[in-house]
Amino acid sequence: MKRSLLYIGKNSDTLIALALAILISSLDVTGIASATVITSATVVTLGVIAFVLLHDRGTQERTQTAIGSLERKIDELSPVRVLEGDDISAAMMLAYEKTREWVFRGSTATFVRSVILPACADNTKLSPGRTSFKAQLEILDPTSPDACEEYVRLYRRLAESRSSPEMFWTVKGTQVELYATILAASWYMQHFHGFEVEIALTKHVSTFRWEGSSNYFIITQRGPRYPAVIIAREQPRYGIVREQPLYGLFLSELNTSFKQARRLPLEQVRATMLSPTPEIDQVKILFEQLNIAPVGFDDSDFADIIAKSQEHRNPYLGS
């Protein structure tokens, strides 16, 4: 009985319209009521129906508004967010703005070399209270033509058209990018006090780039035209700021992978002098000491490596 009463209470407007419609139909069929009464009753019924429809529409709009508000709250509270387009660049800038560390696993680390390392070097130089910065980079092995060739083949398969830049990538071009990253890391270690970089070489090829700073973990793929995921290290909830488990789990995964890769002894070559603009002979000595001397490279290739190592151009903005 209670359930029936609740049902009637919630649907009273609809039941009234239904009762009126049944009553008018009965009067019309039996001929008890005049045409004028039937017409008036029909107008009243239509009015009730219109009220019901307007009430339902208002309820639906309020429901949609409430759902939208809830989705926004969930999005704000969630430690994991999906970003696209310019939001990715903004998130990257936020991640490296005040960080004391940068952890990377990917392929050539072009963005790290051209944007992250220069920015963090400037932050270290301009911030008297910050005495150190440490980067840990896991990149492809430039001495492995097979790994570099697999990298080129993968991106050619993923190219959107025959005129896409990936279609013109080469094994040697990939090696040049990798050597440029290693040279840049060595250069920053030598020219900036408290600047530490560790590099490990892998033969594992992936389209994903995994990057972590002191406050954020970001997963990107194939440039800013593709969605990225950002994970905040700390997230306020119910007035309490706590570290998110996913942040630590992903960093732990990168550290484990780094330990399994071939680590370069960069700390042993600090004495190798690199000029403000490194000279070809200096670079050759550096790579020999690291036991990664390029095979089949001439002086023009080394000059290309030097030029790329000194670039501070965002490769995804074209500037």
C-alpha positions in Angstrom: 0.0 0.0 0.0 2.8 2.4 0.9 4.6 1.7 -2.3 1.4 2.4 -4.3 0.8 5.7 -2.5 4.4 6.8 -3.2 3.9 5.9 -6.9 0.6 7.9 -7.1 2.3 10.9 -5.4 5.2 11.0 -7.8 3.0 10.6 -10.9 -0.1 12.5 -9.8 0.1 15.0 -12.7 0.3 12.2 -15.3 -2.5 10.2 -13.7 -4.8 13.2 -13.7 -4.2 13.8 -17.4 -4.9 10.0 -18.0 -8.1 10.1 -15.9 -9.4 13.1 -17.7 -8.7 11.6 -21.1 -10.5 8.4 -20.1 -13.5 10.4 -18.7 -13.8 12.5 -21.8 -13.7 9.5 -24.1 -16.4 7.8 -22.0 -18.7 10.8 -22.1 -18.2 11.2 -25.8 -18.9 7.6 -26.6 -22.0 7.3 -24.4 -23.4 10.7 -25.5 -24.1 11.8 -21.9 -22.3 15.2 -22.2 -22.9 17.9 -24.8 -20.3 18.8 -27.4 -19.5 22.0 -25.6 -18.7 20.1 -22.4 -16.5 17.7 -24.3 -14.6 20.5 -26.0 -14.0 22.3 -22.7 -12.9 19.1 -21.0 -10.6 18.4 -24.0 -8.9 21.8 -23.6 -8.5 21.2 -19.9 -6.9 17.8 -20.6 -4.5 19.3 -23.2 -3.5 21.9 -20.6 -2.7 19.3 -18.1 -0.7 17.4 -20.6 1.2 20.5 -21.6 2.0 21.1 -17.9 3.2 17.6 -17.5 5.5 17.9 -20.6 6.9 21.2 -19.3 7.5 19.8 -15.9 9.3 16.8 -17.3 11.5 19.0 -19.5 12.4 21.1 -16.5 13.2 18.0 -14.5 15.4 16.6 -17.4 17.3 20.0 -17.6 17.9 20.0 -13.9 19.1 16.4 -14.0 21.5 17.2 -16.9 22.8 20.2 -15.0 23.3 18.1 -11.9 25.1 15.4 -13.9 27.3 18.0 -15.6 28.2 19.5 -12.2 29.1 16.1 -10.9 31.2 15.3 -13.9 33.2 18.5 -13.4 33.7 17.8 -9.7 34.9 14.2 -10.5 37.3 15.6 -13.1 38.7 18.2 -10.7 39.1 15.5 -8.0 40.6 12.9 -10.3 44.4 12.6 -10.2 44.4 11.3 -13.7 43.4 13.7 -16.6 43.4 13.3 -20.4 44.8 16.3 -22.3 44.8 17.3 -25.9 46.4 20.0 -28.1 47.8 23.1 -26.4 46.8 21.7 -23.0 49.6 19.2 -23.4 52.3 21.9 -23.9 50.8 23.8 -20.9 51.0 20.7 -18.7 54.6 20.1 -19.7 55.5 23.6 -18.8 53.8 23.3 -15.5 55.7 20.0 -14.9 59.2 21.3 -15.5 58.7 24.9 -14.2 59.8 24.1 -10.6 61.0 20.6 -10.7 64.2 19.2 -9.2 64.1 16.0 -11.3 63.0 14.7 -14.6 62.6 11.0 -15.5 62.1 9.9 -19.1 61.6 6.7 -21.0 61.1 6.9 -24.7 63.0 7.0 -28.0 65.2 10.0 -28.9 64.2 12.4 -26.1 64.2 15.3 -28.6 61.8 17.4 -26.5 63.8 16.7 -23.3 67.0 17.7 -25.0 65.6 20.9 -26.7 63.2 22.2 -24.0 63.4 20.4 -20.7 67.2 20.4 -20.1 67.7 24.1 -21.1 64.8 25.2 -19.0 65.8 23.3 -16.0 69.4 24.5 -16.4 68.2 28.1 -16.4 66.1 27.4 -13.4 69.1 26.0 -11.5 71.2 29.0 -12.5 68.6 31.6 -11.6 67.4 30.0 -8.3 69.9 30.6 -5.6 68.0 28.3 -3.2 68.0 25.3 -5.5 71.4 23.6 -5.7 70.8 20.6 -7.8 68.8 19.0 -10.7 68.8 15.4 -11.7 67.6 13.8 -14.9 67.2 10.1 -15.7 66.8 9.3 -19.4 66.2 5.9 -20.9 66.5 6.2 -24.7 67.2 4.0 -27.7 70.7 2.6 -28.2 72.3 4.6 -31.0 74.8 1.8 -31.5 72.0 -0.6 -32.4 71.1 -0.2 -36.1 68.4 -2.8 -35.7 66.6 -0.9 -32.9 66.9 2.4 -34.8 65.6 0.7 -38.0 62.6 -0.8 -36.1 61.9 2.7 -34.7 61.9 4.2 -38.3 59.7 1.3 -39.6 57.2 1.7 -36.8 56.7 5.4 -37.4 56.5 5.0 -41.1 53.7 2.4 -40.6 51.9 5.0 -38.4 52.4 7.9 -40.8 49.1 9.5 -41.9 50.2 10.1 -45.5 53.0 9.6 -47.9 54.1 13.2 -47.4 54.3 12.9 -43.5 57.7 13.7 -42.0 58.0 10.2 -40.7 58.2 8.8 -44.2 61.6 10.6 -44.6 63.2 9.4 -41.3 66.3 7.3 -41.6 68.4 5.1 -39.4 71.3 7.5 -39.4 69.0 10.4 -38.7 67.7 8.6 -35.7 71.2 7.9 -34.5 72.1 11.5 -34.9 69.2 12.5 -32.7 70.2 10.0 -30.0 73.8 11.1 -30.1 72.7 14.7 -29.8 70.8 13.9 -26.7 73.8 12.2 -25.1 76.1 15.1 -26.1 73.6 17.7 -24.7 73.4 15.8 -21.4 77.2 15.7 -21.1 77.5 19.4 -22.0 74.9 20.5 -19.3 76.6 18.4 -16.7 79.9 20.1 -17.4 78.7 23.6 -17.6 76.1 23.8 -14.8 77.0 23.1 -11.2 74.7 20.6 -9.5 73.3 19.4 -12.9 73.2 15.6 -13.0 72.1 13.4 -15.8 71.9 9.6 -16.0 71.4 7.9 -19.4 70.6 4.3 -20.1 70.3 2.7 -23.5 67.5 0.3 -24.5 66.5 -1.6 -27.7 62.8 -1.5 -26.8 60.8 0.6 -29.3 57.6 2.3 -28.3 55.4 5.2 -29.4 54.8 6.2 -25.8 56.9 8.7 -23.9 56.8 8.4 -20.1 58.0 11.5 -18.2 57.9 12.4 -14.5 58.8 15.5 -12.6 58.7 16.4 -8.9 54.9 17.0 -9.1 53.5 15.4 -12.2 53.7 12.3 -14.4 52.9 12.7 -18.1 52.4 10.1 -20.8 52.5 11.3 -24.3 52.6 9.7 -27.8 53.6 10.9 -31.2 53.3 14.6 -30.5 50.6 17.0 -29.3 48.0 15.9 -31.9 47.5 12.8 -29.9 45.9 12.6 -26.4 48.2 12.7 -23.3 47.6 11.6 -19.7 48.8 13.7 -16.7 48.9 12.4 -13.2 49.3 14.8 -10.3 51.6 13.7 -7.5 49.4 15.2 -4.8 45.7 15.7 -4.8 43.6 17.4 -2.2 40.6 15.4 -1.1 38.3 16.1 1.8 40.7 18.8 3.0 43.7 16.5 3.1 46.5 16.5 0.6 47.8 13.0 -0.2 50.2 11.5 -2.7 48.5 9.6 -5.4 49.5 5.9 -5.7 49.6 6.0 -9.5 52.3 8.6 -9.5 54.7 6.4 -7.4 53.8 3.3 -9.3 54.7 4.8 -12.6 57.9 6.2 -11.4 58.8 2.9 -9.8 58.2 1.2 -13.2 60.5 3.7 -15.0 63.2 3.2 -12.4 63.0 -0.6 -12.7 63.2 -0.3 -16.5 66.2 2.0 -16.2 68.1 -0.4 -14.1 67.6 -3.2 -16.7 68.9 -1.0 -19.6 72.6 -0.4 -20.5 73.8 2.6 -18.4 76.3 5.1 -19.7 79.1 6.1 -17.4 78.5 9.9 -17.8 80.0 10.7 -14.4 83.4 9.3 -15.6 83.7 11.8 -18.5 83.3 15.1 -16.6 87.0 15.8 -17.2 86.4 15.7 -21.0 86.4 19.3 -21.9 83.5 20.5 -24.1 83.6 24.0 -25.4 80.6 26.3 -25.3 80.1 25.1 -28.8 81.6 21.6 -28.8 84.3 20.8 -31.3 84.2 17.7 -33.5 87.3 16.2 -31.9 85.9 16.7 -28.4 82.7 14.9 -29.3 84.6 12.0 -30.9 86.7 11.6 -27.7 83.5 11.8 -25.5 81.7 9.0 -27.5 84.8 6.8 -27.4 85.1 7.2 -23.6 81.4 6.2 -23.3 82.1 3.2 -25.6 79.4 4.3 -28.1 81.6 5.6 -30.9 79.5 5.9 -34.1 80.3 3.6 -37.0 80.5 5.1 -40.5 80.0 8.7 -39.4 82.0 11.5 -41.0 82.7 15.0 -39.8 79.5 16.3 -41.4 77.5 13.8 -39.3 79.3 15.0 -36.1 78.6 18.6 -37.0 75.0 17.7 -37.3 75.1 16.1 -33.9 76.6 19.2 -32.4 74.1 21.5 -34.0 71.1 19.5 -32.8 72.6 19.2 -29.3 72.6 23.0 -29.1 69.1 23.7 -30.4 66.6 25.1 -28.0 63.6 24.8 -30.3 60.4 23.1 -29.4 60.1 20.4 -32.0 56.3 20.3 -31.7 55.8 24.1 -32.1 58.1 24.5 -35.0 59.8 27.5 -33.4 
